């Protein structure tokens, strides 16, 4: 049996392609901008037009996208907030911390105190932080040597726990050589 909120592959691709425009604002390098644009162009061409129209109508009915008709016979398609959340849910496992060309000598600590009734979100956040390469300093304290504020904001907002998450930047910690070896910095 199919889940009520599950989308077909073309609908997912449309959401992710539209999210590509949002991804540009998160990208830190011009090279990444051009890669995203190139991938978007290639992916749009690969979609069958009839299936594309069907999927767009379905996304509009489910309020994942908004269609704005223009006077010249064209229409623009934009992600709604609901659509962004859905698209990000497909991307959460791809969030990564980019390695800095030269480490700035600072440590980033993520601390969270998420209530027991939000246990699933707490466990999911910890799982994603581990997958992203964070070191688990304590049960609800994770650390990383590279700039990661944007990614942490995204992940904590995604799980709806941003009010329970703190971000600290430290210049010195005990046993630093142990952590430098762990992260190879």
Protein Blocks (a to p, Z undefined) as FASTA:
>chain_A
ZZfkbccfklmmmmmmmmmmmmmmmpcbfklmmmmmmmmmmmmmmpcfklmmmmmmmmmm
nopaccdddfkopacddddfklmmmmmmmmmmmgccdddfbaghiacdddddddfklmmm
mmmmmmmmmmnopacfblmlccdfbdcklmmmmmmmmnopmmmpccdddfbdehklmmmm
mnoZZ
